[in-house]
C-alpha cells in the first residue's frame, strides 16, 4: 500500500507543478504583483487540497462515512 500512496503522491505533485507551476511562471514574467500573489495562492490551494485528499483516502472507510 505504501508504494501506491507514494506513486499517487508523485503523480499528484507532478500534476500540480505542471499546471500551477506553469501559471506561476507565466504570471511572474508578465503579470502584476497581484497576479503573482493570486497565482501563488492558487498553487498553495492545490497543494492543500491534495493533502486533504491524501488524508481522507488514508483514513479507514468507516471513519469517512
Steps between C-alpha positions, in 0.01 A plus 500: 500500500786740574622468141159596363480804728851600399411460132180702544689777685765524226235513227299763688808714568600482135151605390495795740844616392419469131167681521542750779875541460456599138240759598733638767791528255276674248368749754852564632613591150210714390265557792456760765594438863131428562497239221807333647347496848171352371683236298713410802187463710345281232803272513485491881130407484576216258768367734270529801219323315732213410603465865136486607431245227794286614389524862143401417607206286728368775224495763311176557178482300274505811649831612433662158127424504 
